[in-house]
Amino acid sequence: MTAEYLTKAELAQLLRVTPRTVTNYQRRADFPKPLRVGKRNLWARATLIAYVQGQVGEAGATTPGACGQLGPTTNGAPDALAL
């Protein structure tokens, strides 16, 4: 099975934020580090899912926007990154 990687624009679209917000997320110590390929940053989808689920678990979020700046959630799981 091949890992799926997301560009900054794709990640921003999935999280329903701007690419600038993704840049701000990158400055957070706990945000997953991207794989650098040339001048592009790529994030493994599986790593992002684990990160968002961890954030939701820490916040006990079950309502949209309750997990801080990670974007909308549904039933504790981000709808944009749902498997």
WONOR-V792617 format. One record per residue. N is the residue number from 0. RES is the residue in three letters. PHI is phi in radians with two decimals (none if undefined). PSI is psi in whole degrees, 0 to 359 (none if undefined). D_LAST is the distance of its C-alpha to the last C-alpha in Angstrom with 1 decimal. Layout:
N|RES|PHI|PSI|D_LAST / N|RES|PHI|PSI|D_LAST
//
This chain:
0|MET|none|133|14.8 / 1|THR|-1.62|142|15.0 / 2|ALA|-1.33|141|13.4 / 3|GLU|-1.65|132|12.1 / 4|TYR|-2.00|146|14.3 / 5|LEU|-2.06|140|14.7 / 6|THR|-1.38|172|18.2 / 7|LYS|-1.06|318|19.4 / 8|ALA|-1.13|318|19.5 / 9|GLU|-1.16|319|15.9 / 10|LEU|-1.09|316|14.9 / 11|ALA|-1.05|318|17.4 / 12|GLN|-1.11|316|16.1 / 13|LEU|-1.13|322|12.5 / 14|LEU|-1.48|354|14.2 / 15|ARG|1.03|47|16.8 / 16|VAL|-2.32|175|19.6 / 17|THR|-1.47|158|22.3 / 18|PRO|-1.01|328|22.5 / 19|ARG|-1.09|322|25.3 / 20|THR|-1.14|322|23.2 / 21|VAL|-1.07|320|21.0 / 22|THR|-1.04|318|24.3 / 23|ASN|-1.13|320|25.3 / 24|TYR|-1.04|321|22.2 / 25|GLN|-1.03|334|23.2 / 26|ARG|-1.34|345|26.4 / 27|ARG|-1.32|137|24.9 / 28|ALA|-1.12|330|25.5 / 29|ASP|-1.60|354|22.2 / 30|PHE|-1.32|138|19.9 / 31|PRO|-0.98|136|18.4 / 32|LYS|-1.34|138|21.0 / 33|PRO|-1.41|162|20.3 / 34|LEU|-1.53|126|21.5 / 35|ARG|-1.60|120|24.6 / 36|VAL|-2.16|105|25.3 / 37|GLY|1.11|238|28.6 / 38|LYS|-1.73|3|28.5 / 39|ARG|-1.77|144|24.7 / 40|ASN|-1.74|132|22.2 / 41|LEU|-2.22|136|18.8 / 42|TRP|-1.96|137|15.9 / 43|ALA|-1.28|128|13.5 / 44|ARG|-1.00|317|9.9 / 45|ALA|-1.08|321|9.3 / 46|THR|-1.14|319|12.5 / 47|LEU|-1.17|321|11.6 / 48|ILE|-1.08|314|8.5 / 49|ALA|-1.08|319|11.2 / 50|TYR|-1.11|311|13.8 / 51|VAL|-1.14|318|12.5 / 52|GLN|-1.10|323|11.7 / 53|GLY|-1.14|320|15.2 / 54|GLN|-1.15|319|16.7 / 55|VAL|-1.16|318|15.5 / 56|GLY|-1.09|319|16.9 / 57|GLU|-1.15|322|20.1 / 58|ALA|-1.48|345|20.7 / 59|GLY|1.14|30|19.9 / 60|ALA|-1.31|134|18.3 / 61|THR|-2.35|1|17.5 / 62|THR|-2.12|154|18.8 / 63|PRO|-0.98|133|18.0 / 64|GLY|1.37|0|19.4 / 65|ALA|-1.35|351|20.3 / 66|CYS|-1.75|31|18.7 / 67|GLY|1.46|228|21.2 / 68|GLN|-1.73|28|20.6 / 69|LEU|-1.63|356|16.8 / 70|GLY|1.73|181|16.4 / 71|PRO|-1.11|146|15.4 / 72|THR|-2.29|157|13.4 / 73|THR|-2.32|121|12.9 / 74|ASN|0.95|38|13.7 / 75|GLY|1.44|358|13.3 / 76|ALA|-2.21|139|9.8 / 77|PRO|-1.18|124|9.7 / 78|ASP|-1.16|331|8.8 / 79|ALA|-1.26|331|9.0 / 80|LEU|-1.90|12|6.4 / 81|ALA|-1.04|144|3.8 / 82|LEU|-1.24|none|0.0
//
